[in-house]
Amino acid sequence: MQPIRFVRLSVLFFFVLACAASLQAQPGLCALQPFQGVWCAECSGFADLNLVDPSVPPKTMAPFSMLQRVKIDSRGNAVGKGHASLGGLVLPLESRSLFSSKEDCTGEKTYELIVPGIGTLPGAGAVVFLPLQQEFKVILLAPGHAITCTYKRMHM
């Protein structure tokens, strides 16, 4: 490679990295309701099997996974529809949530999962928004559970 071309490519690469870093660290970027849009939520972890089968002793942990499509408006109100698996039992579900964000790209989520035949399961979570990846992560804060979720933007 010719020295001049290498220098040009190096300078271009430096500017691309600098622009990306400034976008990631731009003050106020996450205060502008970054959640608005349609998202694919994928969750996994462990949950109490007693939630869906009262005959099982409380605190019987079982594998949990969930996949749902979630639409979030400009005020952070969300509705979703999907399926969850708890201990191999697959259940349809709907959700209602409220998301909030702070300037430092952290936030909160409060939610209700509506599961036919079981009822409404409320909860809360801590959120971290990753602007460059157009996704955010949630850890659910229900006692006795260990569930994390990744929301990836499908479209605005």
C-alpha positions in Angstrom: 0.0 0.0 0.0 1.3 3.4 -0.9 2.2 5.6 2.2 -0.2 8.5 1.1 -3.1 6.1 0.8 -2.4 4.6 4.1 -2.3 8.0 5.7 -5.6 9.0 4.1 -7.2 5.8 5.2 -5.8 6.2 8.7 -7.2 9.8 8.9 -10.6 8.7 7.6 -10.7 5.9 10.1 -9.9 8.2 12.9 -12.7 10.7 11.9 -15.2 7.8 11.7 -14.3 6.7 15.2 -14.4 10.2 16.5 -17.9 10.8 15.0 -19.1 7.5 16.4 -17.8 8.3 19.9 -19.3 11.7 19.9 -22.7 10.3 18.9 -22.5 7.7 21.7 -21.6 10.4 24.3 -23.8 13.2 23.0 -25.4 14.9 26.0 -29.2 14.6 26.1 -29.3 11.8 23.5 -31.2 9.5 25.8 -33.5 12.1 27.3 -35.4 12.3 24.1 -37.5 9.1 24.7 -35.3 6.7 22.8 -37.7 3.9 23.1 -40.3 5.1 20.6 -40.8 2.5 17.8 -41.5 -1.2 17.3 -39.1 -3.6 19.0 -38.4 -7.3 19.1 -38.0 -8.3 22.8 -36.1 -11.5 23.6 -35.9 -12.5 27.3 -34.2 -15.4 29.1 -33.3 -16.6 32.5 -35.1 -18.4 35.4 -38.4 -17.8 37.0 -40.6 -19.4 39.7 -42.6 -22.2 38.3 -45.2 -21.6 41.0 -46.4 -18.6 39.0 -48.0 -20.9 36.4 -48.5 -24.1 38.5 -49.6 -23.5 42.1 -49.2 -27.2 43.0 -45.4 -26.7 42.6 -43.7 -25.4 45.8 -42.8 -21.6 45.7 -39.3 -20.7 44.6 -39.0 -23.7 42.3 -36.8 -22.1 39.6 -37.3 -23.2 36.0 -35.8 -22.0 32.7 -37.7 -19.0 31.2 -37.7 -17.5 27.7 -39.9 -15.0 26.0 -40.2 -13.5 22.6 -42.6 -10.7 21.8 -43.3 -7.7 19.5 -43.6 -4.5 21.4 -44.8 -1.1 20.2 -43.7 1.9 22.3 -45.1 5.4 21.8 -43.4 8.8 22.3 -44.5 8.9 26.0 -43.0 5.5 26.8 -46.4 3.6 26.8 -46.0 0.1 25.4 -48.2 -2.8 24.3 -46.8 -6.2 23.3 -47.9 -9.6 22.2 -45.9 -12.8 22.1 -45.1 -16.1 23.8 -43.2 -17.3 26.9 -41.9 -20.6 27.9 -41.6 -21.4 31.6 -40.2 -24.9 32.4 -41.2 -26.0 28.9 -44.8 -24.8 29.2 -45.4 -22.4 26.3 -47.9 -19.7 27.0 -49.3 -16.8 24.9 -49.1 -13.4 26.5 -49.9 -9.7 26.1 -48.1 -6.9 27.9 -48.6 -3.3 29.0 -45.6 -1.3 30.0 -44.3 2.1 30.8 -40.7 3.0 30.0 -38.8 6.1 31.3 -35.3 7.3 30.4 -32.7 9.6 31.9 -29.9 11.6 30.2 -27.3 9.0 31.1 -29.2 6.3 29.0 -30.5 4.4 32.0 -34.2 4.1 32.9 -37.0 2.1 34.3 -39.7 -0.2 33.1 -43.0 -1.1 34.9 -45.1 -3.7 33.3 -48.0 -6.1 33.5 -47.9 -9.5 31.7 -51.4 -10.7 30.9 -51.4 -14.5 30.5 -54.7 -16.2 29.6 -55.8 -18.7 32.3 -53.3 -17.3 34.8 -54.0 -13.6 35.1 -52.0 -10.4 35.3 -48.4 -10.5 36.6 -47.0 -7.1 37.5 -43.3 -6.2 37.7 -40.5 -3.7 37.2 -37.1 -3.6 35.6 -34.0 -1.5 35.2 -33.1 -0.3 31.7 -29.9 0.6 29.8 -30.3 2.1 26.3 -27.5 1.6 23.8 -28.1 4.3 21.1 -25.5 3.2 18.5 -26.8 -0.4 18.6 -30.4 0.7 18.5 -31.3 -1.6 21.3 -31.8 -1.6 25.0 -31.3 -4.1 27.8 -33.6 -4.8 30.8 -33.1 -6.7 33.9 -36.4 -7.6 35.6 -36.4 -6.8 39.3 -39.0 -9.4 40.5 -37.7 -11.1 43.7 -36.8 -14.7 43.1 -36.4 -14.3 39.3 -33.3 -13.9 37.2 -34.4 -12.6 33.8 -32.7 -10.3 31.3 -34.2 -9.0 28.1 -32.8 -7.4 24.9 -35.0 -5.2 22.8 -33.9 -4.7 19.2 -35.5 -2.0 17.1 -37.5 -3.4 14.2 -38.6 0.0 12.9 -39.7 3.5 14.1 
